[in-house]
Amino acid sequence: MTVCKATFSGTVFRGPEKRFTQNNIPISFLTLLVDGNENLKLRVISMGKTAETVEKELSKDDRVVMEGRLRIGSGKDEEGNEVRAMELDLSSFEKIGGSIAQSAAPKEIANFSEDDYTDDLIGEDEVPF
């Protein structure tokens, strides 16, 4: 099994499903359709408070950026063929827009007035080098 830190952006293909361990710790599972590769679906696992946040804030078709530890394992399917499986142990995520079904306009990050800019340039005598 390979483990490394990774960041993926994509669309939530299958919404989060929350379960609990025997010790009553919440675990959330979802499937991410990775941008740029329609065939790459990544299983995303989160635990504890992260799992609760994922379940509350994410749903199918949401666009997100996710970061965590990538685990790559191999096994055999029912027909005996070797299959590689990838899972992301989620450490953080961020929504990057509405769902793909929505055509949301990009959000403004900051508004500046004309007073924030000046037309005055530093004179050559004031340059420190």
C-alpha positions, 0 to 999 in steps of 0.5 A: 500500500502506498501512502502520500499527501494529495490534493484533488479537485472535482465533483461529488459523484456520490453524496456523503454517507455517514456511519458510526464505528463501534466506539461511536465515532462518525465516519463519512464516505463519498465518491469524488469524480476527479476533474480532467479524468472522467474515469477516475473516481476516488473514494473519500473517507473522513472521521470525527468532526470532519465527517460531520462537517462533510455530511452537513455541507456537501452533497451530490454535484458540489464542486470541491477541492480535497486534501488528505493522505492518498492510499493506493492498494491492490486486490483481485476482483470477482474474475481474478483480475488485479484491481488498484483502488485509491482512497483519500483519507480526508484532512481538509476540503473547500467548496469551490462553487455551486453544484455543476447543475447550477450556473453560479457566477463567481464570487467577488473576493474583494472590492476596492475603491478608487481611493485604494490606488494611487497614481503617484510613482516613486521618484528615482531618488526614492528607490532604495537600491 
